[in-house]
Amino acid sequence: MSELTAEWLRKSCPQIWDSLHDHPFLREMATGTLSLDRFRFYLEQDTMYLREYAKCMALGAARAARVDEVAWLRDSLDNIVDNELPRNEQLLQRVIDLGAADRGGSRGMAPTTLAYTSFLTATAYRGDALDVMTVILPCAISYREIALELVEVIAPDSLYTAWMEFFVGDFYGERLRQMQANFAELAARADDSRRGFLREQFATASRLEVAFWDMAYGCRQWPDLAVPVG
Ligand SMILES: Cc1ncc(CO)c(N)n1
């Protein structure tokens, strides 16, 4: 493995990423047929997810070797806390006002949210800034890719357009570009065995992104927290 860049990692697991792009949750968002209940479940779980995601960045900063790595992770953390979390909360209010039913998404972390956040947290406690940057990349890259793809086909001014407009915007695009440049700089110092490990970690986080959409699409909650339809 001669170089380790975000773009290289992204291309290293095409099967997983194809299933992200083909996901029924996202296809139904594009056609406007995704049920509001499912979107509500997604937003409730994603809010719980983002709180842990932000803390994973804070842990990565605490375990960083250099102050520029601290600043990189601080920038990513700022975006989650200042933009993505408040936007999720506003969208959740909108979707509730539109009549979305509670399918148990608000009652606690569903198994997949727990699996994903536990993976991020364990990675941060065990590793350093590079480990954290590797596992947060699939999240950051996939939302940009998904939003850019959907925005081409989605009906304008829908609830789902409101969700994706942040991820297609220049602010997010520039943040992602910066994140990828920072990652390449840090990863250039990793030896081959570490690169192999990071590649696996990237693939795991990518699989968990697919699993997250699966969970939201099926409103999959622990049996005692689930609210059956009807
Ligand atoms: C699960 C998940 N991955 C990535 C993002 C983008 O920040 C998000 N909001 N949620």
The ligand as an SDF file (V2000), in Angstrom:
LIG
                    3D

 10 10  0  0  0  0  0  0  0  0999 V2000
  -25.0910    7.8720   11.1620 C   0  0  0  0  0  0  0  0  0  0  0  0
  -24.5880    9.1870   10.6480 C   0  0  0  0  0  0  0  0  0  0  0  0
  -23.4860    9.2170    9.8960 N   0  0  0  0  0  0  0  0  0  0  0  0
  -23.0050   10.3900    9.4230 C   0  0  0  0  0  0  0  0  0  0  0  0
  -23.6330   11.5800    9.7160 C   0  0  0  0  0  0  0  0  0  0  0  0
  -23.1180   12.8760    9.1430 C   0  0  0  0  0  0  0  0  0  0  0  0
  -22.7020   13.6980   10.1580 O   0  0  0  0  0  0  0  0  0  0  0  0
  -24.7810   11.5150   10.5270 C   0  0  0  0  0  0  0  0  0  0  0  0
  -25.4560   12.6290   10.8570 N   0  0  0  0  0  0  0  0  0  0  0  0
  -25.2340   10.3150   10.9690 N   0  0  0  0  0  0  0  0  0  0  0  0
  1  2  1  0
  2  3  1  0
  2 10  2  0
  3  4  2  0
  4  5  1  0
  5  6  1  0
  5  8  2  0
  6  7  1  0
  8  9  1  0
  8 10  1  0
M  END
$$$$
